[in-house]
Amino acid sequence: MPEKIIRQLGSRYHEWIRQHPQAAEDFAEDIEDLLNDAGVTFDRVTARVKTWPSLKAKARKRRSDGQLAYAEPWTDIHDIVGVRVNVFHSTEIPLAIEVLSQWFEVVRSVDKAAETRVAGGFGYGSHHLVLRVPESSTDLAEYSGFTFEVQVRTVLQHAWAEFEHDIRYKHGSEPLDPQVDRAFTLAAGLIELADQQFDQIAALKSPKKDIPEHTGDVEISAETLPGILTMLLGNRFPRSRSENYRWLEELLTANGVTTVAELAELLDDLAIETVTAAVNYRFQPGQVRLIDDLLLHRFGEQHIARTGDSGNRSTHRPRRLRARLNALRKG
């Protein structure tokens, strides 16, 4: 590769890094909030920005015919920012992909697990998305038009891939002992079986076990909220992550909603229709996001004052709440 192109790539890369020193945090936080809002159950979201040595090495790669693999490296290499979403079981993978596909522009979507199955083997399982930040994005507005990669996989697939990569990386270019390869293949098969069992457990789990025997003036709590909301909302809105119901209890309590009767009043069908029409969700909101917006619709600036400093993203929450409140008022 001409060194001129490498120098140009380096200049552009380092200038971009100077302009976006928090890029990894920005993408991880936005996607985590998005999945939470949509009620997708996941373990964690992480992001990293490719280092300059790694980007330079990738830009130098050539195909088997000797041609450069990336003629325009800045635009052709899509994982300068890479995001990983780990979910607990594989039935959550298509849900996460659907939400991401609705929020971002899909450049490419590749099911690595399906490719492995078609090849007749076990091994790396993950779904890769190449996404572009749309001009309509608000939280990632400064990255409009930027392309990045997302990997979605289960925690078991992640554990296998990380360990397998670590072993092969430390081993260098020499081929692994056939027994090690066989052990990895066997472990991959067991992981696929375990993922299938997790899927069955998720399908068999009945949320109705959380429904309280009495309603009315029964006090709500983080432990009872999932069951109460199943009773009040049915399956119209997906359940959120378990740990988010503790925060939901804080939101409700801050606004004086402490009993099932008061919560039922908040979940008025007309209010739900008004909010969903005004916000114009690109995805079906999860229970926690829906109620946060219903509280915002009812209490307005008071809700922002009472809860603006709560949650994991307290520094960004007031700005986001005000943007949503403007949408509600226009609606």
N, C-alpha and C positions, 0 to 999 in steps of 0.2 A: 504494500500500500504506500502511495506517495506520502512522504513525511509531512508535506504541506497539509494534507487532509487531516492527519493526526493532530497537527498544531492547531488547525481551525476547530477541530472537535474539542480539543483541550480548552481552548479559549472560551468556546461557547459553554462547555460544561462548567468550568470554574466560575464564569459569570453568572450562570443559572444558580449555582450553589450559593453564591454571595447574595443573590436576590431572594432565595428561598431557603434560608438556613433551617427552618422548621418543617420542611416538606414531608418528611417521614411521619412526624406527629400529626400534621394537618390531614394527610390521607387516612391514617389509621383512625383518628378521631371521627372524621366525617363518615367513614364506612361503618364504624362501630355504632355511631348514632343512628345511621340509616337502618341497619339491621335491627337494632333495638326498637326503633319506631315501628318497623314492620312486623315485630313479634317473632323474629327468627331466633331460634335457640342456638347459641354457639358458645364455644369455650373461650376463644380469644381472637383478637385481630391484631396483627403486628405488621409493621412496614419498615422497609429499609431503602436507602438511596444507594445505588451502585457506586462503589469506589472508583476513583480514576484509573488505577492499575487494572481493575477488572473490566471496566468499560473499554479501555485501550486494547486489552488483549482480545476482547470480543470483536472489536472493530477490525482487527487484523485477520480475522478468520477468513479462510477461503473454502470454496466448494471443491468437490472432487475434480471439476474441470479446470481448476486454477483461478476461476473468477472470484472476485470478492463476494463474500456472503452478504455484506451490507454495503451497497454502493453509496448510500447516503446515511452514514451511521447515526447521526442525530435523530433522524426521522424513522429510520428502518429498525433501529434497536428499541424495542418497546418496554424493556424492563429496567430502565434507568430508575424508575420508582417501582418497587415490587411490594405487593400487599399479600399477606397470607391470612386466610380465614379458616380457622379450625372449628369444626362442628362435632357434636357428640355422636351422631349416627347419620348414615348416608341419606336418609329420607329428607334431611334438612338441606342437603346440597342443592337440589333443584329449586328449593324455596329461596335460598340465598342468591342463586344465579338469576332467578326471575326478578328479584328486587333490584339487584345491581344492573340488570339489563334494562329495566324501566327507568332507572335514574341516570345511567351513563349511555353513551353511544358505543355499541358493540362493534369492534373492528374484527375480532376473531374469537371463536369459542371452540375449544378442543377438549374432549373427554379423554384424558390419558388412561383412565381405568378401563374404558371401553376399548381403546386401542390395544391395551395389554391382553384383554379377554379375547379379542379377535385374533391376536397372535397365538392364542392357545396357552398362555402362561399366567403366572402370578407375578406380582411385582409392584412397581410404582403406581399408586392410585391417586389421581388428583384431577380436578377440572381446572383448566387454564382459560382465563378470559383476558383478552386485550381490549381495554376500554379507553374511551376518549372523554375528557371532561367537556360537557356541552356549554354553549354560551349562556344558557339559562341557569347554570349553577350559581347559587348564592354563596354557600360556605366555601366553595373552592373556586370562586370567581377569578382569583389571580392566576389560576392554572388553566383557564379556558383554552380549549384546543389541545391541551397536553395529553399524551397517550401514556398509559401505564398498564402494568400486568397484575392480575389477581389470581392467586391459587386458592381453590376451595377444596378442602379434604377433611376427612375425619381425624380425630386425635390419634387413632390407631394407625391410620395411613401415615400420618405425620411422624409418629414415633419410628415406624419402620423405615421411612425414607431418610430421616435424619441419621439414624444409626447406620444404615447401609451406606450413605454418602460418607460418613465419618470413617468407616472401615476402608472403603475404597480410596478415599483421599489420602489417608495415612499410608496405604499400601503402595501408592505411586502407580507407575505405568505397568508394573509387573502383574501378570494374571493372578487372580486369587486361587487359593487351593480349591479344587473341585468340591471338597466337603463343605467349605464355607459357602460357596455358591448354592449348593444343595440345601444347606441350612437356611439361607435367606429365602429360597423359594418355598420351603416348607413353612417358614414363619409367615410369609406373605399369604399363603393359603389359609393358615389358621386365623390371620387377621381378617381376611375376607369373610370367613365363617363367623368370627366374633361380631363383625359389623352387621351381618345378616341377623344375628341374634339380638343385637341392640335395636335393629329396626323392628323386629317382632315385639320386643318389650315396649317400644314406643307406641306401636299400634295397639297393643293390648291394654296399655295403661288407661284407666278410666278416670277422667277428672272429676267425675261425680262423687267420688269418695270424700272430696273436700267440702261438699255442699253442707252447710249447717242445717240442723233439723228445724230451727225456728228463724224467722226473719224479723221484720219490723224494727224494733229498737235494739236489736242485737248489735253490739259494738263490732266494728271491723278491725282486722289486724292483717299484718303481712301474711300470716299463716292461713287465714280464712279467705282472703281476697280472691285467690284463684277460683275457689269453689263458688263463692258468692257471685263473681262475675260470670261464671259459666251459667249459673242459674238466671241471672238478669239479662245476659246478652246472648245466651246460647252459643252457637258456633259462628256467629256473624263476624267476629273479630278474633284473630289468633292470640293465643296466650303469649305473654312476654316471658323473658328469662326470669327464673325463680327469684334471683337476687334483686330484681327491679321492683318487686312488690313491697319490699321494705321502703324503698324510696317513694313508691306510690302512696303508701300509708302516710308518709311525711307530708306529701302534697295535699292529700285530703284533709289531714288534721289541721294543717296550717290555714285551710280555708273553712274550718268548722264542719267538715263532713266526716262524721265519726260513727254513724249508724247505718245499717242496711237500708232503712227507710229513706234517709237523706241521700244515700248513694243512688237508690232507685229513682229518686226525683231528679238527680243530676243527669241520669241516663235516659232522659226523656227522648222518645223517638223523634219528635220534631226538632229538638236541639241537636241530636245526632245528624239528622238530615241537613240541617242548616250548616253545621260545622264541616261535614264532609263535602258539601257543595262549595263552600267558601274556600276551604283549604285546597280542594281539588287534588287529593292524594294521587301520586303516581303508583301507589301500592296500597294494599289493604292494611290499614294501620293496626298495630298491635293494641292490646287493651290499655297498656300504660300510656302510650302516645295519644290514643283517643281521649282518655280521661284528662290528660294534661291539657289538651285543646278544649275540652268541654269546660274545664275550670277557667281557662283563659277567656273563653267566650262569655262565661257568666260574670267573672270578677274583673276582667280587664287588667288595668294597671295594678290593681291590688294584688292580683295573682303574681305578677312580676315582682312586686315589692316583697311579697311574703316568701317566694320560692326561688327568686332569681339567683341566689347564692348557693343553691342546693345541687346535688347530683355530682357526677364525675367530671362534668364539663362546665363547672360553675363560671369560669371566665368567659365562656362563649354564650352561656344560656340567656342572659338578658337581651343581647342583640337578636338572638334567634326568636325569642318570645315576642319581641316587638315587631319583627318582620311577620310573624304569624298573626299577631293581633291586627296589624294593618290589613292583612288578607281577609281576616274575619270581618273587619269593619267595612271593607269594600264589598264583601259578599252580601 
